[in-house]
């Protein structure tokens, strides 16, 4: 069945090689991932997963031996693509979505104010000014605010039952790409988890669970699981004020510059674009606001960065939580949307936010001005001993 060889067509990647290289440099000696997207097209600018491996190990006669050795490394998991396969609780980076849904369902307005007394019922919160409106609820990352928003969503009298209200909430999340594969070209992308009402019926019984049963999902904890790719895509959708293009890594194929049509199809989210403006203002305030803003470490001179910190709980023993940050910039003409996860590194502002800030500045300006922050990240070693709780 031998036939004459046919020359293949050239594939042009969307990856920005300078940004990819810089992201891999920043994430050396750390476990985690960076996903950067071009919001207006869905093109993947950087897809970093660490620890990784030298691709040269899988070339030549010794590749089988090397593959077996890499597969056997259960400590570092170098073959595990965290950007597409790691399922994390999104933590506080999930709050803007619940704010959006609350606005769309008309259970809150941008001026709705909630108080916080270091928490809401059994959900704790850090000390901050109180009461807060939506914008400052985002910028201060108030757990109490979003627990009360979520409770209003699920107890909305417009729906006959909590199952109906919850199903509508889940429908919005599915529109953002949560709970399903987004459809990037890689076959190993995972879906994450947005449970169905039947999931809770199984554990608590039909009609035996309510808003307080699942209240931890208000702040991106509990049963909800998302991948870094999904969080970067969510950020792109917010940056676009209500739409996204499926993330993809192939820019064009051959002289005809062909590309699968699905990557050129706008995915419109059924939320009024006006509702996104309050969320964007909250994300802007989180980075560029006054006292209480949780992400000021990510601010850049002459570039308005909009972002949100998150601390994703780590269920594995006594290890630290994961540091998470999502952001886009510039505010009014977004050119990059990014999600950064640094595992076992604590609060989102500690490490993930500086990494994202460095990546954004590098991409938009071609240089980095905060040499101290860059060196701090480069010197950080969370694998070989700097983090005794790892």
C-alpha positions, 0 to 999 in steps of 0.5 A: 500500500506504499504511495508517493509521499505528499508534502504536508501544509504549513501550520501557523500557530497563534502562540506568541513565542516571546510571551510563551518563553517568558511565561515558562521562565517565570513558572520555573520551579513552580507547579501551575499554569498560565493561559493567555488569550487574545480576547477579540479572536480567541487565539491562544497567546501562551499556554504554559504548564509546569513542571514540564519536560524537554521535548528532546527526550521523546525523540530517537531510540531512547524515547520509550525509556524516557516516556516511561520515566516521565510517566512514572514521576508522580511527584511532578507530573511533567506529562500532565497539562495543567492548563487543560486538565487540572480542575481547581475550585476557582475561588474568588475569581468566580465572584464576578460571574455570580455578580453578572447573573445576579444583575441579569436575573434582576435580584440585585442592581449595581447599587445593591448594598450588603453588609459584612461582619467578617463573614456570612453565617458559616462562611468567613470573610476577611476584615474590610469596610462595610457595607459595600455595593457591587463594585466594591464587593468585587474589589474587596472580594467580600465573601458575604456580598456574594453569598447574599447575591447567590442566595437571592439567585437561588431563592428568586421567586420568579422560579417555582423551585430552587431546582429551576433557579439553580438550573438557570444559574447553571445554564448561564455558566454553560454559556461561558464554557464551564462544565464542558469542553471548550473545543480547543484543538487538543484532545486532552481538554477536560470539562471541569464540573458544574453539578446538575440539580440531580447531583444534589438530589442524590446526596441530599434527597429530592427537595431536601437541599436549598441555597445554604446547602450549596452556598460555598459555590457563591465564592467559587468553592464547594463542588464547582471545578474549572480549568485554567483554560476555562477561566481565561476564556471567562475573562476574555468574555468579560473583556468583550462585554459578553462574547468569546471565540473558542480558544484555539492554537492554530492560526492558519493552515496552508496557502489558503489560510484555512481554519475550522469555522467553529473558531471563527464563530462568535459565542454570544452569552445571554447576558445584557452587555450593559451588565458587564460594565459594572463588573468591569468597573469592579475588576478595575477597582480591584487593581487600581482602587484605594485601600481594600482593593485586593489586587493593587500589586498587579497595577501597571503605569499607563495601562488600566488592568482589570483583574480579580484575585482568588485563593483556591482551596487545596483539599490535599492534606495540610498543603497551602491553597493555590494562588489564582489571578485572572485579568485583562488589559487594557480596559477599553481595548482589551488585547490580552486576557489571562489566567494564572495558577500557582499551586500551593502558593497561598493568596492570589495577590502573593504570586499569581497576580504579579506573574499576570502583571509581568506577562501583561506588560511584557506582551503589551509593551515588549518590556518589564519595568518592575525588575524587583517583582520579576526577580522575586518571581524568578527566585521563587522555588516552590518545588525544591524547598521554599515552600515547606507545606508543599 
